[in-house]
Amino acid sequence: MGPGPSNPYPEVTMALAGPVVGHLDPQFLELLDSTNDRLRRVFATANGLTLPVSGTGSAGMEASFVNFVRPGDPVVVGVNGVFGERMCEVACRQGAEVVRVDADWGHPLDPARLLAAHPSPAIIAVVHAETSTGVRNEIEPLGRGKGTALLLVDTVTSLGGIPVAVDDWAVDIAYSGTQKCLGVPPGLSPLTVSDRALGRLVERPSSWYLDLNLLARYVNDSSGGGRVYHHTAPVAMVAALHAGLGALLDEGLAAAWERHAECGALLQEGLVDLGLELLVQAEHRLPQLTTVRVPGGVDEAAVRRDLLGSYGIEIGAGAGQLAGQVWRIGCMGNTARRRNVFALLGALREVLGR
């Protein structure tokens, strides 16, 4: 019940326990192709370049910037939490002219302000589901109004938990993480890139490891000349992601979104019934990540220790500006079950004496 799930889907555990083949074995390459197809379905895209980057969500973020940002490029970044701040840092390291559009933490970004922040940005970047605050930012208006800019979206905490529609929203670059609503351990960052964005690839990015020019030749045999080896892929993690995506697709995306919505509402109503205050207004809250203000006079770290030590339930601390002020409670992936919500609420009631 922390910022990420406490237990993967059972299918994922079985995949991790299975035999490991070589990273160039035809059996693995077939599995990789199938994984990429499943990612397209979950991202709701037909993008040819869709793959799991070998690294956590931050690797996906960095890949998204190093491959598309040139020195001096104006890059508009929406900032209303830790991961918008991180986008600014990564873009700055690529020499971008970063144009920040800030909103108070716990409040959504205004799409109109983002679109008006620069007359001709190269990129508009925003976090769809801000993990540090539990806020959902609107993406669709940005796709409609982006003009010549590329739209880059962080879907680390949204993919699989709430609707994500890469093609319908005209998103050009999107990355995610495995450990949130996909219900898989951390270690991979699903990434998808539109054909429009591929036309603007940096020819020689600063990162060899994250160079999409090279990765595309490994992931896609589009030239007819066979794949070109790039790096040793994490075979077991790709198998786990394949299994997790399979579990999600077997359930159905709409059903998974509804399950997350139901559990999120149940959790948030229960927290309010305990007399706790939620950080985000209802219309902008994520169902899968809830931020709760720590009551006055309560030792927030002691509460987290008691929940973990006595009940085996882990919740997250506040991050960035909200450190020490909130708890972050994740209810996502396989963990988004009514029984887990009731267990947390009962444990929290006892720990807080309410």
C-alpha positions in Angstrom: 0.0 0.0 0.0 3.0 2.3 -0.4 3.6 4.6 -3.4 4.0 1.4 -5.4 2.3 -2.0 -5.1 3.4 -4.4 -2.3 2.8 -7.6 -4.3 2.9 -8.3 -8.0 0.3 -10.2 -10.0 0.6 -14.0 -9.4 1.4 -14.4 -13.1 4.4 -12.1 -12.6 5.8 -14.2 -9.7 5.5 -17.3 -11.8 7.3 -15.6 -14.7 10.2 -14.5 -12.5 10.5 -18.1 -11.2 10.7 -19.6 -14.6 13.8 -20.6 -16.5 16.0 -17.8 -17.9 17.1 -18.0 -21.6 19.8 -15.9 -23.3 19.0 -12.3 -24.3 19.6 -13.2 -28.0 17.7 -16.5 -27.8 14.9 -16.6 -30.4 12.5 -17.5 -27.6 13.3 -14.3 -25.8 13.2 -12.2 -28.9 9.7 -13.6 -29.6 8.7 -12.7 -26.0 10.1 -9.2 -26.5 8.1 -8.7 -29.6 5.0 -9.9 -27.8 5.7 -7.6 -24.9 6.0 -4.6 -27.2 2.6 -5.5 -28.8 1.0 -5.7 -25.4 2.5 -2.3 -24.5 1.0 -0.8 -27.6 -2.4 -2.0 -26.5 -2.0 -0.6 -22.9 -0.6 2.7 -24.2 -3.5 2.7 -26.8 -1.1 3.4 -29.7 0.0 2.1 -33.0 3.5 3.5 -32.6 6.1 1.2 -34.1 8.8 2.2 -31.6 7.3 0.9 -28.4 9.6 -0.9 -26.0 10.6 -1.5 -22.4 13.7 0.6 -21.6 16.2 -1.3 -19.5 16.0 0.8 -16.4 13.3 2.3 -14.0 10.9 5.1 -14.9 13.7 7.7 -14.5 15.6 6.0 -17.3 12.5 6.4 -19.5 12.4 10.1 -18.5 16.0 10.6 -19.4 15.6 8.7 -22.7 12.7 10.9 -23.6 14.8 14.1 -23.2 18.3 13.0 -24.4 16.8 11.8 -27.7 14.7 14.8 -28.5 16.3 17.9 -26.9 19.0 19.9 -28.5 21.0 22.7 -26.8 19.0 25.9 -26.8 15.6 24.2 -27.5 12.8 25.9 -25.6 11.1 23.2 -23.5 8.0 24.0 -21.5 7.7 21.9 -18.4 4.7 21.7 -16.1 5.8 21.6 -12.4 3.4 20.7 -9.6 5.5 18.0 -7.9 8.8 16.2 -7.6 8.7 14.6 -11.0 7.9 17.9 -12.8 11.0 19.3 -11.0 13.0 16.3 -12.2 11.9 16.9 -15.8 13.3 20.4 -15.5 16.6 19.1 -14.2 17.0 16.5 -17.0 16.1 19.1 -19.6 18.6 21.6 -18.2 21.3 19.0 -18.4 20.6 18.7 -22.1 21.1 22.5 -22.6 17.4 23.3 -23.1 15.9 26.7 -22.4 13.5 25.5 -19.8 10.3 27.4 -19.4 8.6 26.4 -16.1 4.9 26.6 -15.6 4.3 26.1 -11.9 1.2 25.2 -9.9 0.9 24.8 -6.2 1.7 21.2 -5.1 -1.7 19.4 -4.6 -3.3 21.4 -7.5 -3.4 20.6 -11.2 -1.6 22.4 -14.0 -3.6 24.7 -16.2 -3.3 23.5 -19.8 -3.9 27.0 -21.1 -0.9 28.4 -19.2 1.3 25.6 -20.6 0.2 26.2 -24.1 0.8 30.0 -23.7 4.1 29.8 -22.0 6.2 30.0 -25.2 5.3 30.9 -28.8 7.1 28.0 -30.4 8.4 25.4 -27.9 10.2 22.3 -29.2 8.7 20.2 -26.4 5.8 20.5 -23.9 6.4 18.1 -21.0 4.0 17.2 -18.2 3.5 14.5 -15.6 0.1 12.8 -16.1 -0.2 11.4 -12.6 2.1 13.2 -10.2 3.3 10.6 -7.8 4.5 13.0 -5.1 1.1 14.7 -4.7 -1.7 12.4 -6.1 -2.8 15.0 -8.7 -4.0 14.1 -12.2 -3.1 16.6 -14.8 -5.1 17.0 -18.0 -3.3 15.8 -21.2 -5.9 15.9 -24.0 -6.1 19.7 -24.3 -2.3 19.8 -24.7 -2.4 17.4 -27.6 -5.1 19.5 -29.3 -3.2 22.8 -28.8 0.5 21.8 -29.0 1.0 23.2 -32.6 4.5 22.1 -33.8 5.7 21.1 -30.4 6.3 17.5 -29.3 4.1 16.5 -26.4 6.1 14.4 -23.8 4.1 12.8 -21.0 5.2 10.9 -17.9 2.7 8.1 -17.3 4.6 6.3 -14.6 1.7 6.2 -12.1 -1.2 6.4 -14.6 -0.6 3.6 -17.1 -2.9 0.7 -16.3 -4.7 2.6 -13.4 -6.6 5.4 -15.2 -7.2 5.9 -19.0 -4.1 6.7 -21.1 -4.8 7.2 -24.8 -1.5 8.1 -26.5 -2.8 8.3 -30.1 -6.2 9.9 -29.3 -4.5 12.5 -27.2 -1.8 13.2 -29.8 1.0 12.4 -27.3 4.4 12.1 -29.1 6.5 10.6 -26.4 5.3 8.7 -23.3 7.2 6.7 -20.7 6.1 4.7 -17.7 7.3 2.4 -15.0 6.6 -1.2 -14.2 6.1 -1.0 -10.4 2.9 1.0 -10.3 -0.4 0.1 -11.9 1.2 -2.6 -14.1 1.8 -4.7 -11.0 5.4 -5.7 -11.9 8.6 -5.2 -9.8 10.6 -2.1 -10.7 13.3 -2.3 -13.3 11.8 -1.4 -16.7 10.4 1.8 -18.2 7.9 1.2 -21.0 8.4 3.9 -23.7 6.5 4.8 -26.9 7.4 7.3 -29.6 5.3 8.6 -32.4 6.5 8.6 -36.1 6.2 12.4 -35.8 8.7 12.5 -33.0 11.0 10.0 -34.7 11.5 12.6 -37.4 13.2 14.8 -34.8 15.5 12.3 -33.1 18.8 13.7 -32.1 21.4 12.1 -34.3 24.0 11.4 -31.6 22.5 11.8 -28.1 24.7 12.3 -25.1 23.8 8.8 -23.8 24.9 5.8 -25.8 22.9 3.4 -23.6 19.6 5.3 -24.1 20.2 6.2 -27.8 16.9 5.3 -29.5 18.7 5.3 -32.9 20.5 2.2 -31.7 17.8 0.7 -29.5 15.3 0.8 -32.5 17.7 -1.4 -34.5 17.7 -3.9 -31.6 14.0 -3.9 -30.8 12.7 -3.7 -34.4 13.9 -5.8 -37.4 12.5 -3.1 -39.7 15.4 -3.1 -42.2 15.1 -6.8 -43.0 18.7 -7.3 -42.1 18.1 -8.7 -38.7 18.4 -7.2 -35.3 21.6 -5.4 -34.2 22.8 -6.2 -30.7 22.8 -3.2 -28.4 22.9 -4.3 -24.8 22.2 -7.3 -22.6 18.4 -7.1 -22.0 17.1 -8.0 -18.5 15.4 -11.2 -19.6 13.6 -12.1 -16.4 12.2 -8.6 -16.0 10.9 -8.6 -19.6 9.2 -11.9 -18.9 7.7 -10.4 -15.8 6.4 -7.4 -17.7 5.0 -9.7 -20.4 3.1 -11.6 -17.7 1.9 -8.5 -15.9 0.6 -6.9 -19.1 -1.1 -10.2 -19.9 -2.9 -10.2 -16.6 -4.0 -6.6 -17.1 -5.2 -7.2 -20.7 -7.0 -10.4 -19.6 -8.9 -8.4 -17.0 -9.6 -5.7 -19.5 -8.3 -2.1 -19.3 -11.7 -0.7 -18.6 -12.3 -3.2 -15.8 -8.9 -2.5 -14.3 -9.6 1.3 -14.4 -12.9 0.6 -12.7 -11.3 -1.6 -10.0 -8.7 1.2 -9.3 -11.5 3.8 -9.2 -13.6 1.7 -6.8 -10.7 1.0 -4.4 -9.5 4.6 -4.5 -13.0 5.9 -3.7 -13.4 3.4 -0.9 -10.0 4.3 0.6 -10.5 8.1 0.4 -14.0 7.9 1.9 -12.6 5.7 4.7 -9.8 8.2 5.4 -12.2 11.1 5.7 -14.4 9.0 8.0 -11.3 8.7 10.2 -11.2 12.4 10.4 -8.2 12.8 8.1 -7.8 15.5 5.5 -6.9 14.7 1.9 -4.5 17.0 0.1 -6.1 17.1 -3.3 -9.6 18.2 -4.3 -11.9 15.3 -5.4 -12.1 16.2 -9.0 -8.3 16.1 -9.5 -7.4 13.2 -7.2 -5.9 10.0 -8.5 -7.7 6.8 -7.4 -4.4 4.9 -7.2 -2.3 7.4 -5.2 -3.9 9.2 -2.2 -2.1 12.0 -0.3 -3.3 12.5 3.3 -2.3 15.4 5.5 -0.5 14.3 8.7 -2.7 15.4 11.7 -1.1 17.9 14.1 0.8 16.4 16.9 1.2 13.0 15.1 4.7 11.6 14.5 4.3 10.7 10.8 7.4 8.4 10.7 6.3 6.6 13.8 2.9 5.8 12.3 4.6 4.4 9.2 6.9 2.3 11.3 4.0 0.9 13.4 2.0 0.1 10.3 4.9 -1.8 8.8 6.1 -3.5 11.9 2.8 -4.5 13.4 0.6 -5.0 10.4 3.0 -5.6 7.4 1.5 -2.5 5.7 3.8 0.1 4.1 2.7 3.6 3.2 4.9 6.3 1.8 6.2 9.5 3.3 5.8 12.9 1.8 8.4 13.9 -0.9 10.0 17.3 -1.8 8.0 20.2 -0.5 5.5 17.9 1.2 8.1 15.9 3.2 6.9 15.4 6.8 3.5 16.9 5.9 1.6 14.0 4.2 1.4 10.3 3.8 1.2 8.8 0.3 -0.9 5.7 0.1 -0.7 3.6 -3.1 -3.6 1.4 -4.1 -2.5 0.1 -7.5 -1.9 -2.9 -9.6 -2.6 -6.2 -7.9 -2.8 -4.4 -4.6 -5.9 -2.4 -5.6 -8.3 -4.8 -3.9 -11.1 -4.0 -1.4 -9.6 -6.4 1.2 -6.4 -4.4 1.2 -8.2 -1.1 1.6 -10.2 -2.5 4.6 -7.0 -3.9 6.2 -5.2 -0.5 5.9 -8.1 1.5 7.3 -8.5 -0.9 10.3 -4.8 -0.8 11.0 -4.6 3.0 10.7 -7.6 3.4 13.0 -5.8 1.4 15.7 -2.4 3.1 15.2 -4.0 6.6 15.4 -6.3 5.6 18.2 -9.4 6.7 16.3 
